[in-house]
């Protein structure tokens, strides 16, 4: 009886795990196909400062900010080009260990942008430029 229960439990676990893994693999394939049709861009950051805080994803046109690596509370995030404000968001309620994602698809390529992070100690500025890959 114990042997039969043990075998039934192992069989159930194997079936459940296999279905779960197949569902994850199918989802990953779909997500990859969805983004692979996107046109990759070149995201040029102003210099090599703060490379442990800012990360880019050229295929999906994203910039990531690791607030835990920044080590400061950030109240406001703004993306500007000249005097034009493209993104302005109150992020004071985000957890200190958040990784924030900025979608660059709404921005024009070939222009210089500034990413401004307002902190209690001042404003952290990071410049970037989006270039379409040839």
C-alpha positions in Angstrom: 0.0 0.0 0.0 2.8 2.4 0.9 4.7 1.6 -2.3 1.6 2.2 -4.4 1.0 5.6 -2.7 4.6 6.5 -3.2 4.5 5.7 -6.9 1.3 7.6 -7.4 2.8 10.6 -5.7 5.9 10.5 -7.9 3.8 10.0 -11.0 1.6 13.0 -10.1 4.7 15.2 -9.4 6.3 14.3 -12.7 3.1 15.0 -14.7 2.6 18.3 -13.0 6.2 19.4 -13.4 6.3 18.4 -17.1 3.1 20.4 -17.8 4.4 23.4 -16.0 7.7 23.3 -17.8 6.0 22.9 -21.2 3.8 25.9 -20.5 6.8 28.0 -19.5 8.7 27.0 -22.7 5.7 27.8 -24.9 5.3 31.3 -23.2 9.0 32.0 -23.6 8.9 31.1 -27.3 5.9 33.4 -27.8 7.5 36.3 -26.1 10.7 35.9 -28.1 8.8 35.8 -31.4 6.9 38.9 -30.4 10.0 41.0 -29.8 12.2 39.5 -32.5 10.2 41.3 -35.2 11.1 44.7 -33.6 13.8 46.8 -35.2 16.8 47.0 -32.9 18.3 50.4 -32.1 21.6 51.6 -30.6 21.1 53.3 -27.3 24.2 55.4 -26.5 24.6 56.6 -22.9 26.7 59.7 -22.3 29.7 58.0 -20.6 30.6 55.0 -18.6 29.6 56.5 -15.2 26.9 54.7 -13.3 27.0 51.5 -15.4 25.9 49.5 -12.4 22.6 51.6 -12.2 21.6 52.0 -15.9 21.1 49.1 -18.3 19.9 49.1 -21.9 17.9 46.7 -24.0 18.4 47.8 -27.7 16.1 45.1 -29.1 13.1 46.1 -27.0 14.0 49.8 -26.9 14.3 50.0 -23.1 16.4 51.5 -20.4 16.4 50.0 -16.9 17.3 51.8 -13.7 18.4 49.8 -10.6 17.3 51.9 -7.7 18.9 49.5 -5.2 22.3 50.1 -6.8 21.7 53.9 -6.8 21.3 53.8 -3.0 19.2 56.9 -2.9 15.5 57.6 -2.7 14.2 58.9 -6.1 11.1 61.1 -6.1 10.7 62.1 -9.7 11.8 60.6 -13.1 11.8 62.9 -16.1 13.0 62.4 -19.7 13.5 65.6 -21.7 14.8 66.6 -25.1 15.6 70.3 -25.0 12.7 72.0 -23.3 10.2 69.2 -24.3 9.2 66.8 -21.5 8.4 63.3 -22.9 8.1 61.4 -19.6 7.5 62.7 -16.1 6.6 60.3 -13.4 6.3 60.4 -9.6 8.2 57.3 -8.5 8.5 58.1 -4.8 6.2 55.2 -3.9 8.4 52.6 -5.5 10.3 50.2 -3.3 14.0 50.9 -2.7 15.0 47.7 -4.5 12.9 48.4 -7.6 14.2 48.1 -11.2 12.4 50.7 -13.3 11.8 50.3 -17.0 11.6 53.2 -19.4 10.1 52.4 -22.8 11.9 54.4 -25.5 9.6 53.5 -28.4 7.7 56.8 -28.1 10.9 58.8 -28.5 12.4 59.8 -31.9 15.8 58.4 -32.9 18.7 60.7 -33.7 17.9 63.1 -30.8 19.8 63.7 -27.5 17.7 63.1 -24.4 18.3 63.7 -20.7 17.1 61.3 -18.0 16.7 63.3 -14.8 16.3 61.5 -11.4 15.3 63.9 -8.6 16.7 62.8 -5.2 16.8 64.5 -1.8 20.5 65.2 -2.5 19.9 66.7 -6.0 19.2 65.8 -9.6 21.1 63.0 -11.2 21.4 63.5 -15.0 22.1 60.8 -17.6 22.2 61.7 -21.3 21.4 59.2 -24.0 20.8 59.1 -27.8 18.8 56.6 -29.8 20.1 55.6 -33.2 18.5 53.2 -35.6 20.8 50.4 -36.7 21.7 50.4 -40.3 
